[in-house]
Amino acid sequence: MITTIHGTGIDLTDAIREYAEEKINGLTKFFDNITKADIDVGMQSHHHNKGKIYYAEVTMDVPGKTIRVVKESETLYKAIDKVKDHLKVELDEMKEKMRRKDKVELRNNKGYQE
């Protein structure tokens, strides 16, 4: 999987880079057909809440589909975790759809009727 990371309005330290890569690359355990992931992390410059609001955005390419998730939180690490959790759910749903489709095709090929 090709992973690129961009930082907006923050210093993209090695620790942040490694954390984001580790979390997003870890998703390959759940779905091994991920071809590319672009990660954008940063701080919102204009937001209605008080205090600093960080965001993490991931655009992920899988065969036949692009998944984009953006999450915000009061810390950058929490925003990255939220994105990872949401992507895991999306990938699980995709995987389940693929399994159901494969089962239907197998049944049809064997001559079984649903």
N, C-alpha and C positions, 0 to 999 in steps of 0.2 A: 504494500500500500504506500502511496506517495502522500506525505503529510507536509503541508506548509503552514507556518504560523506567522501572523501579523499582529503587531501591537499598535493601538491607537490611543494616544494621549497618556501612555504609561511607558516606563522603562521596561522593556521585555528582557527580564533577567534570565539567566540560565535555569534557575529554579522554576520559574513560571513556564518556560519553554519545555523543560523536562516533564513537569507535572501534566501539562496539557497533552503532550505527545503520549505519555504513559496511559492516561485515561482514555484517549480516543483510540490509540492503537490496541488497547485492551479489548475493544469491541470486536476485534477479529475472532475472539474466542466464541462469540455468539453467532457471528455471520462472517464467513470467510471469503465472500465475494466482493468485499469493499475494494474498489480500485483507487480511490483518491479521497482525501479529506483536507479541506482548507479550513484552518482555524483562525478566527479573528477575535482577539481579546482587547479589552480597553476599558476606559472610563467614560460614562455618559457626560457630555459637556453641558447639555441643557436638559434638566430633568425637574419635574415638579416636586420631587421629594427633597427633604433636607439631607445634607450629608453626601458622601460619595456613593455613587451607584456604579457598579462595575457590570460589564456584560461579557458574555462569551457567545460567539456565533460559529457554528460549524456547517459547512456545506459539504455533503458527502455524496460521492458517486458510487452507485451500485449498478449492476447490469440492468439497463432499461429504466432507470429511475435516478433522480437526484433528490436527496433529502436535505432540507435546510431547517436548522433549529437555532433560535436565539433565546437566551435566558439572562435575566438580570438578578443581581444580589448585592448585599452590602459588602461582600468580599469577593475578590476575583476567583479564589479557589472554590467558593460555594457556587458561583456562576458556572464554572467549568464542570463541577459535579452534577449540577442540574441538567446541563446539556447532555452529559454522558448518560445520565439516567433516562432522559427522554429519548435519546437515540437508541438505547437498548430496547425500550418498549417498541419503538417503530420497527427496528430490525427483527424483533421477535414476531411481530405481527406479519411482516413480509415473509419470514421463514415459514410460518404456519400456513399462510395462503399458498405458498409454493408446495408445501407438503400435501395440502388438500387437493390441489390441482394434479399433482403427481399420482395420488391415490385414485382419483377419478379416471385419469388416463390409463392407469394399470388395469382398473376394473373393465373399462371399455375394450381394452386390447384383449382381455381374457374372455370377453363375451358376457360378463356379468352385467346385470342391470341394477341400477340404484332403486 
